[in-house]
């Protein structure tokens, strides 16, 4: 699918395929004027050492930022460089970064599909040096594409890559978000027109291309082909059915199934081997992060050597000393081939039965911050895939063998460069279908170069699109669903099928039954995808089973009602269209008119932090009865309507009486309805300072914490538009601070910075005032005794840049002993705990300050003379164990913290959170948040 309309009149001369691999990238092309045409590989000039440029068949997918000395010397210059580049990608980046991991970015492709962080934020390198510029996963991917673009321009200066037919590959299991981000990276690299193809299909196209004259002799109708594509970051399984063609004696290929997305590949093997070596060096302890990072890179070389062709019996790993000041302190450790095979072959390709299933526990791999697959056993995932799709796409289900058995296997990805790994997987696969000890094994299709196959196949696919070569007919291989009202089905969530997995690209589906659609107010469409339920018919209503259906980012929107803009309900039908790459396009059509609304996937909720990730049962709390809602509405009207006879100070009592419950027991659904009522009567807040203070206080309380309920992002945006810089009474300033603190989790990074800037100026002025610095005339005055809400608001803004948090925390540490600030010391301590917390309340992990900084702050808090009741909670936040060595304080310091907590009589659970980790209880969550949370919402 071209991302932009192609308005050119001349067909491009070249068709180009790019494999964007986790570990290596490659480029292949076809000159369409050559007769006969053939797929060729483009060598990629790149830095292989400082000042040394050489061509290579592949571009290692590594990004390195040079030191100032390297950059100033021009060590990273390329033939097309302007000035003195500070960054490099490719072989030198990989090799130099192995020794300087704080300057290296690896596995950017895996980060593109990591829903736990802001994938458009500058967060890589994940644990980088202080002077390294952070980049987003999209930026890094764009850097690889830009390098390949420049290589192409040098080789073909008259044919810009942006004007050729360009095909980029991506994992079959990439979701819509990761696909959109891949396209965004291409646009950032000035490649606006791209087509996408799934990597397993590209690998199969490469095999067809390599065997142009003989492939028909190796396949026959009725066969099932399994493509096992395991690279550095992901494992992809794909099934292709061979069917008879309408042309006599010919066959067609139909892609009928793809597996679930698994972040499980060569990177996991590197981590596992590094852990094994770490235990040899440190026993049950952990190496410091800087040594661990080097060890992981060294483990990759050990893996490739010991599992490669003609491996040695022993590989020696060299690890630098913990301190750069120590000379001769490097450590060496020997790793035998049998040890490597035990850890990697038995660990990742265990001999299992076909009925074995992966475990669903939390992955132990946390060191790179990536959500690795929960079970390392790739063979268990493969067994599940084959059994799930035992008869998927089978036109002749009666066979003399288990229909789950594939007839042909095609291995792809760098994982299978190791003959040991390839042979083990083939052994396990054969064992599943060996009836009566018969020696059966599948036909294995061969690739000359695994590292180039996907790029070559992508270029071949570009020719298929032009009507040449042999194509694969790809069904969607996923079924899509939209959540619907579950009234009449108890508490079970229900969904209606939008498009079945058997659908082909380009098909359209319209749900036959009309749905009630609300206009002019926020609505949400929950979306689900399944790679196992492939036969549900469009319009079929099913129960949402979390084992079978995976939630996608929901569509959250407000549908325009036209000029009248009044809330109304219409009968509408959902229409689904499948694009060529398998992405879903949804629209809603009015059943009684020609009006239609395009429904966009909410990519923002998973790529940005505007909508924070959360666990919530708020929607399931039930709906308050209409009579209670009406009583609340009347109470709010009596305060904020003109002529109202209820004082603002009496409103909360009236609401408590109307609901029959104290305010901390009000369900989220009622709170959000109260927010809507307040917005309807918003002009009434201007009547007096008391009216505005009550309105702000209740609005913030009703919308806290700014996320957790459907369409909260819209509510926060409306609140921002209504309140920001629009206070009617100066006396309401303190209540506005409380409002923003309460809903901070729903504010975007930009909004948080906007709020913070004047407050930071004020706190800097306060800091200078108490530490002897020169006061700034531009800083707003701040009363030390009234600054509690300023501190608490700043502590709640988790999306502030890490340097800002570090500066703010440092100021608090210096101000804590000041006697004049005793009235707000508790607030400053609370803020310090939020600034240095090891587990964020709502922000992504890349917003955390370094562990070294939190370690200094926790020592300061423990040395305070004052008896502050909140100190134990703050100490726990700063020293809490997470299992991630880059976030955790050193074990010796956590031991000291635990002992301090016990001496001060802290709760046992606080001690446990520091010693072994865990989750906060209800009271702790309220303390960390700053007040009670709505029922049903959980924090990290």
RAFEN-V531949 format. One record per run of one state. SS is the DSSP state (H for helix, E for strand, L for the rest). FROM is the first residue (numbers start at 1). TO is the last residue. If there is no record, write none. Layout:
ss = [SS	SS]
from = [FROM	FROM]
to = [TO	TO]
This chain:
ss = [L	E	L	E	L	E	L	E	L	E	L	E	L	E	L	H	L	E	L	H	L	H	E	L	H	L	E	L	E	L	H	L	H	L	E	L	H	L	E	H	L	H	L	E	L	E	L	E	L	E	L	H	L	H	L	E	L	E	H	L	H	L	E	L	H	L	H	L	H	L	E	L	H	L	E	L	E	L	E	L	E	L	E	L	E	L	E	L	E	L	E	L	E	L	E	L	E	L	H	L	E	L	H	L	H	L	H	L	H	L	H	L	H	L	H	L	H	L	H	L	H	L	H	L	H	L	H	L	H	L	H	L	H	L	H	L	H	L	H	L	H	L	H	L	E	L]
from = [1	14	20	24	32	39	42	44	50	52	57	59	61	62	66	68	73	87	90	91	100	101	104	107	108	113	124	125	135	136	137	156	161	164	165	171	176	189	195	199	211	215	218	224	231	235	245	251	259	262	263	266	283	289	307	314	320	331	337	349	378	389	408	413	414	418	419	433	435	438	443	446	450	465	472	476	479	485	494	500	504	505	508	511	515	520	522	531	541	544	550	559	568	579	584	591	596	600	604	608	615	617	618	622	626	641	648	660	663	666	668	681	682	688	689	704	712	724	730	743	744	747	749	772	784	787	788	797	802	816	819	837	845	848	851	863	871	880	891	904	908	916	922	930	937	939]
to = [13	19	23	31	38	41	43	49	51	56	58	60	61	65	67	72	86	89	90	99	100	103	106	107	112	123	124	134	135	136	155	160	163	164	170	175	188	194	198	210	214	217	223	230	234	244	250	258	261	262	265	282	288	306	313	319	330	336	348	377	388	407	412	413	417	418	432	434	437	442	445	449	464	471	475	478	484	493	499	503	504	507	510	514	519	521	530	540	543	549	558	567	578	583	590	595	599	603	607	614	616	617	621	625	640	647	659	662	665	667	680	681	687	688	703	711	723	729	742	743	746	748	771	783	786	787	796	801	815	818	836	844	847	850	862	870	879	890	903	907	915	921	929	936	938	940]
